[in-house]
């Protein structure tokens, strides 16, 4: 089985020539052997361009479920996971529009009511659902500003 076991970073002056990536995040003790990094959303905190955030999608392959964690960096090179009590983007229950999976969008922005957030796409069925799934529904996840 191919395992996406780390997240790398490479920088280039053009799209034709990239060096090998530097590893910036790798599994910690909370990731099990059947979990993989599936997608990431790297963004800057609004109004603080030197504060970088990365929301990871970790897929529990055997359970066909997801957990989202957040990592922070002062410079975009050195990253560490922010302590949390579990999934930072909770899925819905039952057959809710976001009960199966949530994919992270890009670009954290200021929102009304003193909040910050970014777009996500939610699906009502899991990743390995045997039938074709719809294109998903788009929504915002948000938190109080300066949380």
N, C-alpha and C positions, 0 to 999 in steps of 0.2 A: 504494500500500500504506500502510495506517495504521501508524505506528511509535510504539510506546510509548517515547519517547525520554527521558523524565525521570520522576522521582518527586517528587510534590508533597505539601505539608502544609497543611491548613486547619483552623481551630479555630472552634467556635461554641458559644454557650450553649444552643442547641436544635438539633434535627435538621431544621428547616425553612429556616433562613437561614445559608448558609455564604458566606464571602468567596471570591474567587478564590484558588487555592492558591499558596503560595510554593514555588519549586523548591528541593528539598533535596539531590537527587542527579541527576546528568546523566551521559551517556556519557563515558567517558574513552578514552584511546587504545587500550585493550585490547578495546573493543567494535567489532565490524565492522558494516558497513551492513545486514546481514541479521539482526542480533541485536536483540531487544527485551526490555525489562523485562516480565515476565509476572506476577509475584506477589512479594510481600514478606512477611516475618515480622518485625515490629518487637517487641522485647521488652526487658525490663530484666534485667541480670545479677542472680542471686539474692544477696540480702544487700547489694546496692549499687544502690539505687533511682535514684541520680544517674548511673549508667553505662548508656547506652542502646546496644543492638545492633540491627542490621537485616540480616537474611539475605535477599538478593535472588535471585530465580530469573530467569536470563537465558536466553532461548530462542534458539538458533541455528535460525532458521526454515528455511533451505535444507537444513540437515543433520538437522533434526528432533531436535536434541539439546539438553541443558541444561548450564548451569554455575551453581553457587551461589557467591556471594561474600558477604563480611561487611563491613559498614560500622559505624563506631562514632561516638558523639556524646557530648559532655559535658553537653548541655542539651536534646537532642531537636530542635534547630533547625539547628545546624551539623554536617554529616556528612562523613565521609571514608572511603574504602575502606581496610581493613586490608591491608597487604601479605601476599600468600600465594603459594604456588607452584602455584596452579590451583584446581580445584574443592574447596571446603571440605566438601562432602557428596558422597562418591563413590557412583556408581551401581554396581549389581551387574553381573556378566558374563552373557552368553548370554541364557537365558530366566529368570533369577533374578527374584524378586518385585519387585525395584526396578531392573531393567535398562533399562526404557523411560523412566521419568520419576519424579521425586521432588518432591512438593509439600510446602511448609513449613507446619507447624502454628504454634500460638501459645503463648507462655508458657514461658520457660526456667525450670527448677526444679532444686533440688538432688536428686541421685540417690544411691543407695548407692555404696559404695566410693570416696568422695571425688571424685565426678564431677558434672557439670552437663549438662543436655540439654533437648531439646524434642521433641514428637511430629512425625512426618512420615507422609505417605501415599505408598507406592510402587506403581508399575505395571510390569507385565512387558512392555508394548508402548509405543511412542512416542506422542507427542501426536497426530500426524496419522494414526494407524493407521486403516485403512479400515473395520474392523469395530467394533462396540460393545465397549468395554473394560469390565472388571469394576469394581467400586467401589474397588479397590485394597486394599492391606494396610497396617495402621497399625503403626508401630514407633517406637523412640526413636533419635535420634542423640545421641551424648554425647562429651564431652571431659574430660580431667582438670581438676578445679577449679583456678581461678587460673592457667590456662594462659596 
